[in-house]
Amino acid sequence: MINYQHLLIKKFFDKNNFVLSDIESFNYFIDHEMQKIVDENKDVEPTIIPPEVESFKIRLDNIWITKPEITEADGSKRAIYPIEARLRNLSYSSPIFMEISSHINDVQRESFTTQIGNMPIMLHSKYCHLNKLNKEQLIEKGEDPYDQGGYFIINGTERVLVKIEDLASNSILVERTSTGPSKYVGKMFSEQGPFKIPHTFERLKDGIFYLSFTRVKRVPIILVLKALGLLKDEEIMQVISKEKQYDEVLINLFEFVGIKNADDAQDFLARKIGITQTREIRLQRMQELLDKFLLPHVGTTREDRIFKAYNICKLLKKYIAVSQGESRVDDKDHYMNKRIKMSGDLLGDLFRMNLKVLIGDLLYNFQRIVKRGKFPSIRVIIRDKLLTSRIYSSMATGNWVGGRKGISQRIQRHNYLDTLSHLQRVASPLSNTQENFGARELHPTHLGRLCPSETPEGTNIGLKKNFALLTSVTSEIPEQEVLKLLTSSGLKSIR
């Protein structure tokens, strides 16, 4: 008789392993995220240029990596496998190549491909030499055929990146507060590329709804809507809710009925947050704040302002519904409201920060030589060791972007299950010196996702957790694919 249960489990592990989600995250970072980060910093313009030149810019174009290789003392290059990296205390990494061009007065001066650094490669990922090798081939290469991969080798040491559990971005969470001037507070992080801006919705005792973001503290939401171009009171009411008319919104509209155009609203906001220059400069600075730092995930251009206004109305509707008891208060410990930063996301943060350091170093070297009266080639002033050393340093010490520590850890090899457990570790960004009882407690939504018993004793209890061994994490998909599916289901776009 065929044991179908055994057959199903065997078929599952033929195509999957315990750390597949982490490997997919790393592959996505290399295939898509690296290029997105480069595109965020595409045009670099030095502030000091030769006097005979009107404009000069450095353009960063395509970026890619090859499979891991090593450069020997005689300058020769060859492929390196993980076992050699372990034995010789080397890093298992691939060279990063980028196309760079310089433009004088919008005319291309030079264009070349150069190595800008090295990227550590996750074992068994798409770019690893061990990828798709069978059991016999793995043994031939000196590897354990049952090793899951999902870790890195830095200076001969096996390092694993601990996943970070964080609140979901671009989604408002409304909670009741026991302190402060507002009974209910709506909080959200708007995240897009290098921006992660906290936004806060409140209703104070005067009945006015207020919004805070970045340096803009407690400004009336109705004024923000008008500053974004949503000017008609009737339209604001309709966008917030077509089914029900909220008296609270009417009170807010009546308070600012005298503001008739976007410029007046922007000027009012600028004066309220303490911008004291001339009206023209006040408007310019306020527009810059609204475009760059207000809901950057919706967009960062002038054309996106009206869509930001629609989004604020949607968020305000939820805030009113919760404060009136029509909807339940959000549970921030519910796993629906959490996101996991996998290895690809963590490396994305690290690469973004260090690419900016590399660009800063490039600009410094260029401007230093220009001050001496020379016009250098970009090719000779790029220091590829800068990016490599900074990435290796973070991977070797565990000190990460944003002052976080212990992200990269030496993998535990006490036994096979201990290794699997370490590869599945999840850490909360909350401080272990504070109580945070809600975050430490076992939540019903952990069932099937997180191990209910494996957590350390002492101050880290409930903050350091582990995935259940068969947990898989869904990876990011492009927004355009989601919009295409929604449109085919009958959704009408307002764009």
Phi, psi and omega in degrees: 000136182282132176272094186294326180297315179297320181295318179297316180297318180298315180296323179299313184281349172294327183248348183232158169222179188293335185245026183301320181299319180293320179295318178297323178298316179296316179300320180295320178300313182292317186285325188235313190292322180301317180293323177299318181295320177296319180296330176296332182244033191301310183254123180246122183241114177294148178276336179249117180229161179303144184298332183278357183254131180281314179216146179215132178218149175252128183248128176262124185249234187291146177229142179202165175232160174252188178281158186305137177215167181230142174256116182282174183299330180276004178092353181285148181243142177204164180292145177237138178255158185305322183298323179291321179298320179294314186289328184258009181056046179252170176260134179274095188215163180243148175290142177258124179249147179218143173271125182232140176222153175242146185229124176254122182050043179065016175246131184295128180264311178214153178216132183204165174249131182219158175275127182255357179160192178233144180243123176302140184251133178286132179297138180071011174279178182301329185262007180270144179296339182276352184299129176069014173282143178277180187301314182295319180294323178296317178297320179298326180274006177084020183252153173285120183295344180261003177290134186276342187077206179083012178225177185238162174240113181241119181051041177083354182257134178281122183237138177244142176268122181281129182292149181248130177264125182220163177293146181296135177272165177061026179217129183278139174240120181256126181227155178275138181244148179264344179235165178094170185282347183245133180291324180237142178230130175257127182235142174207152173252121176267115187240127176206115180059234182282350184268134168218092191255123176285136177238140181231131176251132180218157169233114184274181186293341178281359178086000182269138176277133183237149177235137175237136173205142183042239182274359181268109186251123173047071173250145182301133183296323180299320177295322178297317179299317180291324178294333179274356175108001176268091195263325186282130181300320181296320180294320178300315178299318182293320182291322178295312179198127176271337185277327188221141177261118182269124180296326180300322180291321179300320178299317179294319179296318180296325182298326185241032182295337182285345180276114188252342181221167186294323182296318179296320179295317179296320180293319178300314180297318182298316179292326181292328180266006170095020174276118192247007180286194180293163183303318182299316180289323178301314180296317182298314181292322179292320178297322178296318177297316181294321183285316188273321193247350176267117180043060182299339179291339176282326180157165182231024179243168180300324182293339183276356186301316184294326179288329174295320179298316178299319180295319179297321177298319179296317180293322179294323179299317179295317180301315181295317181299318180290317183292337178267359179085007179284332177233158181280153175295142181287143176258106184286351176268354175292135186289347172297330182265013179245156172227149180253125174273109181275184182302320180297320179293318181293319177292329176298316177299317182293317181293320180300314182295315185283336173293322177295323176296318179297318179295319177299319178294320178299315179295318180299313181296320180296311184291328178296319180286324179297322179298334178277001178091012179250162179238094189284156169282141181296327184305324188271352184252006177271126178259100183290337181287339181296307181297316181299311184296324181289320178293314179299320181299314179295319181293326183279329184259336183087359178279121191243180178300142178079017177076010179285145181236156176075019179289316177261126182231150176292129187291142181272129183238031180298318174202175187297316181293325178295321178295314178300318180299317181294324179292340183255016186286143179230132180242143175270143179285354182291151181288138179279357178271349180257161187292301178045054186301317182300319181289333183276337185287155175287130182251144180306329182285355175286341185303124179083349181251314182239147178291127183285345187244336186273098176205147185289156173283160173090211190293337182269004184300129179081345179265328173258119184232179177223141173297150164298147192300329181262014178293137171237145182249127180291142182264165182290143173235151183300142181301324184299325179293320179294315180299322179297317179295317180294320179296319179292341179269002176111001179289135177258127181277141178269355180282000000 
